Amino acid sequence: MDSKVAFPWYDSPWLQAYVRAKAIIREVCPAALVDFEQALSVLQAPRDFQVEHLRSVLTPEEIEAVHEVVSGLRQEDYERHELFQFGRLVVHDHPEFTRLQHKFTSRVSELAGEELEPSYNFLSLYNNLGVCMPHMDAPNAKWTLDICVDQSEPWPISFSQPVRWPEEFHGNRDSWHSQILEDPSLEFSTFAPQVNEAIFFAGGNQWHYRDRIARTKAENFCHLLFFHFIPAGCAELVDPANWSEIFDISELAGLRAAVSQAFA
């Protein structure tokens, strides 16, 4: 398969960078490969992790504050680059949501079984076109707390069990998503959170997806807050742009830019 579509799912450029980095290290400094893999292994979730469905995650005051933020957003506040692919408008790292995210750090650290720190967050406003094709997240979203803050009706989300990063993928570029969904080894489980419920999952190691939102009303919608977390102290490690310096391998310089161009 062409390297440009080796990993055709959303949020796959990080994995492409990881695979390219390993190939470069094998060529220029093979003795360093084990250290590289071991250092990056902290970004992989345990195979025995199980998704958590949490109830009443926000206080009445907090969810009211979230609704006030949403209703007060201006047109220029929205990011529209995923409107047609996902059927959603997005707002990243709003100060109110960042404050809320920090509140959950201790709780999600207990759920994950490791000390975490916030990575980033975003509000996702899905509309009648809402869909989320199967994908794994980049490790800057190793752990995710996905809070439903409003919806027309519950919109199910499905998860595989945790698996290792798929460093090779030989799927057909037109039907790769079907190959994932129909793989019996992935054992998908489905959840349908209500408003003010959340799903805590390991997005960097779990395939997950939502079918197209059911069109049962004139306006169908689902408003979600995504709080992403990483292991404490890993903010530099998750960024491929830093690997050249971290591992003292000059050939890794510019890796992120090369991967970004490949997926442009």
N, C-alpha and C positions, 0 to 999 in steps of 0.2 A: 504494500500500500504506500502511496505517496506520503512522504514525511509531513507534508502540510496537513494531511487529514489522518495521521496515524492515531490520534486521539480526538475524535470528532465532537466530543461532548463539550458542553458549556464548562468553563473554568478549568480546561485541561492544559493551558500553556505552561503552568508550573510543572506538571508531570513531564511535559516535553523537555523542559529545561533540566530536570533531574536526570532523565535518560540520556540527554546529550552530554551532561556533565560527567556521567559515569563513562561514557564512550571516550571522552577527551582524557579522563584520568587513566583509563586503561592504556591509552596510547602514549601519554607523556610521562606518567608517574604511577605505574600499576601498583606499587607498594602502598600507595596512599588510598587505594580504593576501599579497603576494609575500614579505615578510620573515617572516611567520608560517609559510608553507609551507616556505620554505628552512630555517628554524630546526628545524622538525619533521622535515625530510627525513633528519636524522641517525638517526632511529629506523626508517628503512626499510632493509632488507637489499639488497645488490647482486643484480641480476637473474641474474648468472652464478654465484651461490653454489650449491654442491652438497653434499648431505647426506653426513655422514661416519659410517661404522660403525666404532666403536672396540672393540678387544678388550682383555681383562684390564685394565680401568681401575682397579680397586682392588687393593691388596695383600691377601694372605690375612688379615693382621691387621685390615685395614680392613673387609673384608667380614664377618669374624667379629664385629667391633664393631657393624656395622650390624645383623646378626642378633640380637645381644644387646639392642640398643635395641628392636627390633621385639618380641621375646619379652617384654620387660619393660614394655611399654606397658600402662597401665590403661584401663579402660573410659572413664573421664572424660577421658583424653588425646585421644580420637578426635573429630574433627569429622564429623558424620553428615548434613550438609545435602545431600550428593551421593550418598547411599546408594542411592536409588531411581532417580535420573537416570543415574548412571554405574556403579552397582554397586560403590562403593568407599568405604572409610573413609580419612580424610585427617588428617595431622599436619603443621602448618606450622612451619618454622623451628626445629626441634629443635636444641639446642646442638651435639650431635655432628655432625649433618648440615651445620650452618652451618660448622663447622670444616672439614669435608671439602670443602664448596663453595669456600671460599677457596683451598684447595690447588690447585684446577683453574683458577684465574683466568688464569694465564700461558698455560697450554696452550690454553684455549678462545680466548684473545685471538689466538693464532697462527692457529687454525682460522678465526676470523671475519675476520682481516685488519684488526683495529682493537683498540685498547686497551679492555678491558672492566672492569666492576666487578660484584660480586654484587648481584642485585636481591632475590630471595627464593627459598625452596626449600620443597618439601613431599614427604612420603612418601605414596604412593598405594597402598592395599591393595585391589586388585580381587578380587572374589569371583565366584561363579557367575553373577551378573547383570552382569558387567563388559561395558561398551560405551563407545565414545567417538565421538560423532557428529562429522561434519566441521565444522571450525571453524578460525579463525585466532585466535591469542592477541593480547591487548593488548600494546602495545610495552614494558610493564615486564617482558615475557618475550620481548624481541626475539630473543634467542638462548637455546637450551635444550640442556642436556646431560641426557639421559634414560637413567638407569642401571637396568638390570634386576638386582635383588638377590635375587630368588627367584621361582620360577614352577612350575606343574605341567607345563607344556610351552610352547614358544615361541608367542608371541601376536603376529601380524604387525601392523605399523603402516605406513600409506601416506602419502606426501607428494606434493603437487604441486610443480612448479618454483616458485621465488619469483615472486610477482606483486605489483603495487602494491595498496595498500589499496582495496577495492571500495567507493567512496564512494556508489555507487548499487547497489541490489539489488532487482530486480522479480520475485523468485520467489514462487510460491504458498506461503502460510503452512503448508500441509499437506505439500507435497512439495519444499520448498526444498533439502533435503539431496540428493535424487535429482538435481536440476538441477546441483548442484555435482559430484557423483560421475560424472555422465554427460557432463560437458563435455569434449569431446575436446581442447580447447586446454590443459587443465591437466596432462596427461601424468603421471599418478600413478605413483610407484615405490614398491615395497613392501620392507620389511626385517623380519627376524624375529630379533631379538637373543636370544642365550643369556644365562644367568646370568653376571654380571660383564662383560657387554658393554654398550655405550652407543651411542645415536644422538645426534649433534650436528646440530641443525637450526635454521632461522630461523623460529620459530613465528609471529612477527608478520607474516610475509609468505608463509607456505606453508600452504595448506589441508592439514590432516592429520586422520586418523581411524583408529579400530580397529573392525572388525566385532565383533559380540557374541562373547565368548569361547567357544571350542568346549567343549561339555559332554561330554567323553570319559571323565570320572571322576566319582566321587561329589562330590569337592571340587575344583573348578577355580579356579586363582588366579594372579595375577601381581602381584608387589610391585615397585614402581618408585620410584626417587628422581629427582625433577625439580629440577635446578639451573638457575635462570633468571638471565640476565645482561643488562646494558644497557651502552651506551657509557659510558666513564668520564666522570664529571661531569654525567650527565643525570638524576640522581635527582629533581630538582625539575621538570625539563622534562616528564617522562613523566606527571606528575599534572595533569589539567585544572584542579584547584583552584588551581594556581599561575599559570595563564596570564594572568589579569587583571593580576597584578602584573608578571610577566615582560615582557609586551608593552604594559603601561600602557594597557589598554583596560578601563575599569570595567564595561562591559556584559558582560564575560565572567565576572564574579563570580558565584559560585553555580552555575556550569555543571555541575560534577560532581554536585551534589545533585539538580539537575533531571533529569539523565540517570539517576541511581540510582532516582529515583521512577518514571521512565518504564518501568523494567525490573523494578519491584517485583512 
